[in-house]
Amino acid sequence: MQVELLVPDPGPSRLSQPDSFATVTFSKLTNTPGHPSGKHKKLVTSSDPHIALAQLEARSAKLAQLPPEKRAELEERDRLAKAEIRASGGKVYDDVSRLKKAIKRKDAQKLKSKKNW
């Protein structure tokens, strides 16, 4: 998808020709920062802490069943992929302790809202 805009050309000839325009073209970007690319989709977790924690536990249980060499290779690949996502501005929710704190905070907020109701 291309969008063309007509913008006045800011050159010295503008005074002599008021109808001179420059054409500017904007293209749609396929890989924008903050969005994980297709090859890193398996590392994306939910923004809901309950679901994200369940996803992390399932992933770690799956890794625990693998042989040590294969597990080390996959962990290294995931570590590099997460670093790439973070470098491009994306978020990776993989810290178990922070997810547990978020769950506790969310539950406390629900309880407080329930009491106020």
C-alpha positions, 0 to 999 in steps of 0.5 A, a space after each residue: 500500500 502506497 500513499 502519495 502526498 503532494 507537498 510544496 517544494 521548498 526550493 528557490 524556484 518556489 517564488 517563480 513557480 507557485 505550482 511546483 510540488 514534490 511527490 512524497 511516498 510512504 510505504 507500509 512497514 512490515 516489521 514495526 518495533 514492539 511487535 514480535 516477528 513471526 519467528 518469535 511467536 512461540 515466546 509471546 505470552 499473554 498480558 494476563 498474569 495468570 495465563 502468562 504464568 501457566 504458559 511459562 510453567 508449561 514451557 518449563 515442564 516441556 523443557 524438563 522432559 528433554 535431554 540435557 543437550 537439547 534443553 541447553 540448545 533450546 534455552 540458548 536459542 530462546 535467550 537470544 530470541 528474547 534479547 532480540 525482542 527486547 532490543 527491538 522494543 518488545 516486552 517479554 513477560 518471563 519473570 516468574 516472581 514478578 508474575 506472581 506479584 502481579 497475580 497477588 496485586 490483581 487478586 487484592 484489587 479484586 477483593 478490595 473492589 468486592 468489599 466496596 461493592 
